[in-house]
Amino acid sequence: MSEKRLNNTIFLMYLVTENYRKRYGLSIEEFLKLDEEYGILNYVAECPDVFDCLTENEMIEEIEEYVSKD
């Protein structure tokens, strides 16, 4: 993975985390517990192209759909 792609992926992971936390009023600890259970950040890291062009709401919807499949 190129450095540019890695940096973009890390940024997308940050955006997903912050957008999801903001929507549901979660602390970092609460989000990390969800991540531990569902592998949210791993999902973002595995397919960053899915999240690259999504809006804030679309990112949250994508994560909600992913979490509901478990």
Summary of the structure (lengths in Angstrom):
residues: 70
radius of gyration: 11.5
end to end distance: 28.0
largest distance: 33.9
contacts: 170
relative contact order: 0.16
helix: 84%
strand: 0%
